[in-house]
Amino acid sequence: MAGSRQLAVAALLLVAAAGVCTRLPPAGALGVNWGTMASHQLPPSSVVRMLQDNGIKKVKLFDADAGPLEALAGSGIEVMVAIPNIMLDMMTDYDTARDWVHKNVSAYNFDGGVNIKYVAVGNEPFLSSLNGTFLNVTFPALQNIQRALNEAGVGDTVKATVPLNADVYESPKDNPVPSAGRFRAEISGLMTEIVQFLNQSGAPFTVNIYPYLSLYGNAGFPLDFAFFDGTTSPVVDTNSGISYTNVFDANFDTLVSALNAAGVGGLPVMVGEVGWPTDGDKQATAAYAQRFYAGLLKKLASNAGTPLRANQYVEVYLFSLIDEDVKSVAPGNFERHWGIMRYDGQPKYAMDLTGQGRNTALVGARGVEYLPRAWCVLNANAPAESMSRLGDNVDYACSNADCTALSYGSTCGGLDAAGNASYAFNAYFQVQNQEVEACGFQGLAASTTQDPSTGTCNFSIQIETASSSSSAGPGRPLLVSLVLAFVVVVTL
């Protein structure tokens, strides 16, 4: 899920925001989001091979970086490239938009090149939390990009769309049902213009739906309503008589109703992001993620659609492919754990992309190379007087590395004070490519070759990248610390 998000609240809560696989869901409906906000990234060629090994034929990017695009050339995988929100204002100038299309679309449009199908113009630019920052630039940017695609001769096959969070539509408080869905009052006019333009250009409406966030943000939200395997308390739309058994369908149909009200009831809808995280919160677990995906994939395979769009396949991009350890955790510590694969491209749980419910594993990244088997832990022989500085050192480590697994209810949330410190020190040590100087912490830390992992808590060893191999070894300068937006405070 890209950047910050509003909570996806269902109609139930008044706001409707809410081996190689041989056969994927109908019409190749399944894709994945490929985010790259990681301190140690897998080589793009390895990621593309992993997509191919798993039969995944669609991928959504969050920019138009040359590395992934070059790796995708010749793969046949359908690609959505993206223009980040910070560039939307620039795209209101047509010449700039034309140049962007020439560089990032036309340049790859050749036999054996990249199969670009969509351009994502921004990412959730109308979030309430953004306070209207991109309200005046998104639609002009969308128009200019589609015009540039048309003039480049690829407009028939490449469509510009805007991935939007589900908080752009809602149901009124006095009638909180999907059939009453409308676009948010303060952006209703703008959204009507956008959806009519999408309808005219032949592009889909792209929405990000997160049942997990409905559960995360509301203590009284019924757990089973977030999944697809039935509920003891279905939500009945009193207008239509439709009974909803999961928040995804209720959310999606609230959007369908909003589109109907805007006069474009037949506009195709693509789910740009949907998924379940596996760490950083008590409900972000691998077991829940596995349950969620099993139901979602079965639904896609059945071609059932939703009550208001029955028997229509839904094009869906899972969020996401790989964990990203430097994402902002402003929405929550779970933000770094959305991947169906770990940071090293290895599967987290059994998952059958065909939706047949088989107990099968995804194919992991091949040929992954790791840093040496070494960890950094709390020094048991540290002088007693040094322990007064332990809290500050742990805070420093966690401000420059990912300690979200230490959150309450998370995989490492049960460690004691010494375990917390060891986890923090090791996280920093690995981010810094196991530099000798990175395991100092004023004498409070020491390196070890004995794995300190516990049954539920994994002390990771980072993967080796070109930069890590060139900087490894004693006496070399520390890498520049990663600047993160959030400091995890570890309770000792």
Secondary structure, 3 states (H helix, E strand, C coil): CCCCCCCCCCHHHCCCCCCCCCCCCHHHCEEEECCCCCCCCCCHHHHHHHHHHCCCCEEECCCCCHHHHHHHCCCCCEEEEEECHHHCCHHHCHHHHHHHHHHHCHHHCCCCCCEEEEEEECCCCCCHHHCCCCCCCHHHHHHHHHHHHHHCCCCCCCEEECEEEHHHEECCCCCCCHHHCEECHHHHHHHHHHHHHHHHHCCCEEEECCHHHHHHCCCCCCHHHHCCCCCCCCEECCCCCCEECCHHHHHHHHHHHHHHHCCCCCCCEEEEEECCCCCCCCCCCHHHHHHHHHHHHHHHHHCCEECCEECCCCEEEECCCECCCCCCCCCCHHHHHCCCECCCCCECCCCCCCCCCCCCCCCCCCCCCECCCCEEEECCCCCHHHHHHHHHHHHHHHHCCCCHHHCCCCCCCCCCHHHHHHHHHHHHHHHCCCCHHHHCCCCCEEEECCCCCCCCCCCCCCECCHHHHHHCCCCCCCCCCCCCCCCCCCCC
